[in-house]
Amino acid sequence: MGTMELGYTTSHCLNMNTAVDLGIFGPRNNKQSISCRKPVNSLEFSGQELRRLKSGFTGGRKRIRTSIIGAKSSLSIVEAVESSKVAVMDRKVCYDAIVIGSGIGGLVAATQLAVKGAKVLVLEKYVIPGGSSGFYQRDGYTFDVGSSVMFGFSDKGNLNLITQALAAVGCRMPVIPDPTTVHFHLPNNLSVQVHREYNEFISELISKFPHEKEGIVKFYGECWKIFNALNSLELKSLEEPIYLFGQFLKKPFECLTLAYYLPQNAGDIARKFIKDSELLSFIDAECFIVSTVNALQTPMINASMVICDRHFGGINYPVGGVGEIAKSLAKGLVDQGSEILYKANVTSVITDGGKAVGVRLSDGREFFAKTIVSNATRWDTFGKLLKREDIPKEEQNFQKLYVKAPSFLSIHMGVKSEVLPQDTDCHHFVLENDWSSLEEPYGSIFLSIPTILDSSLAPQGRHILHIFTTSSMEDWKGLSPGEYEVKKELMADNIISRLEKKLFPGLKSSIVFKEVATPKTHRRYLARVDGTYGPMPRQIPKGLLGMPFNTTGIDGLYCVGDSCFPGQGVIAVAFSGIMCAHRVAADVGLEKNSPILDAALLRLLRWLRSLA
């Protein structure tokens, strides 16, 4: 498999005279090691450099509470901590924006602001950036924490938002094209490969449902109408009227197309053209990958972005793993003169006269800024970082419309390469016996094998299997530590047995490494309430009409990420980050704005959301 050159990114590794404690996602014994012994210029981990240096944790870990890296810094962690103390404790230091969390949405917002000239501080609870798009290392393996399917990462169009975000800060990365987005293994032995080439995919789907040829072409054609409209626009904040009216004057037909589909769901559109119940169930599975709900509950705009981008720009995997994206964005942020602070656990947003003015960390330190951007979920933002009595009515309405989507049971494994057939696809979705199990906990299984594309992620002769299935926090409460470990192993064994039976005979005996994470793990390391991966509508929604944008009912406080418009997924949170940066930049005077038009548009948008 060759690489497609979107450019390059230099790799740096963490300069460490002492070790940073990674907890469960870090080494558990003295044989596992990820420290560098050579000074470098950026607080980052690089899988390939770490492997070359045979670096890592050694015994006798010394905890470092925080480390701050600023522009043009060549300090070690210890030096950086010491040098940061003066700036941190000086209340006169005021940033244009503080971003809480370094997930993709937060990093995109931060880097976009930095490029516009803003002074930004990103505060990250963990020791590396990325959130659910981060990575961790074990025994020579580099594991993606979350999904390995990267949308918005091509070299063309306006929806290649990850590529654009990297390019904005001078970062470009080599990628490996994935010939098949996902291979579905479904009830009644229905097998569908979503080929990179659109015509190949449509031909295969029609071959499975020849009587629905016209309906298939029409439904996916509707998806392309939406995608093409989005792809023709310069994507910025939908809460900024000067931009919005400008785009409407330039592209009125495309804007009206998107407005028409805004309150509609994919399942309703599909049923206009398709009658076959099994084909409709397949479209449910397509949407479930996007939103963890069926097609009737998936906004048509969200479904179209993903369904079409996989063919327009294709799925492209970053060399070195998904974590390279966040590392490159973090480096780009620093290169632009802004800062990122790790092991910085924000516990509250400071308000003054009803306006967000700063944040307080768990160790008592305070930082101040003109604006605060929360990359935490809206439940964490308005349930933990702010006092409950400060929750605006608009946020209360959001929580009436949406519930927390389930978390995941995830299994990271290293297996002997010979257990996988030569023609194995990188990504698989498995639902064996009953369509009704699609949305049930543990009902369906998503499997990624990133070493099919990038063999450097694992030791020679090994493959990585990343398996995940939906799981609720409720399922893991009330267990003693011993019961918890036993249940983890039992549940993982069941999932692996299903894959062994369906896809890979002999899988169990080929396992050489295995680690299991539950919703509790995701909650702990990603700082997401109940380990959730975003919002899920309580009932059939009116498309995206009820989804909040980036502004909130609290002046100076913004949200970014998967609990904002347009929702879950890498391409969606990157879009959220770009929109947020534009709105914040306008509010701090770095972009054109009109206070009168702003107020009128925000009132209109609030009214539209009330219709949901």
Secondary structure, DSSP 8 states (H G I E B T S, - for coil): ---EES--------B-SS----GGGS--STT----B-S--SSS---HHHHHHHT----SS------EEE-TT----HHHHHHHHHHHHH-TT-EEEEEEE--BHHHHHHHHHHHHTT--EEEE-SSSSSBGGG-EEEETTEEEESS-----S-SSSSS--HHHHHHHHTT---EEEE-SEEEEEEEGGGEEEEEESSHHHHHHHHHHH-GGGHHHHHHHHHHHHHHHHHHHTS----TT-HHHHHHHHHH-HHHHHHHHHHTT-BHHHHHHHH---HHHHHHHHHHHHHHHSS-GGGSBHHHHHHHHHHIIIII-EEETT-THHHHHHHHHHHHHTT-EEEES--EEEEEEETTEEEEEEETTS-EEEEEEEEE-S-HHHIIIIIS-GGG--HHHHHHHHHEEE--EEEEEEEEEEGGGS-TT--SEEEE--S-GGGTTSTTTSEEEE-GGGT-GGGS-TTEEEEEEEEEE-GGGGTT--HHHHHHHHHHHHHHHHHHHHHHT-TTHHHHEEEEEEE-HHHHHHHH--GGG--SEEESS---TTTT---SB-SSBTEEE-STTSTT-SSHHHHHHHHHHHHHHHHHHTTSS---HHHHHHHHHHHHHHHHT-
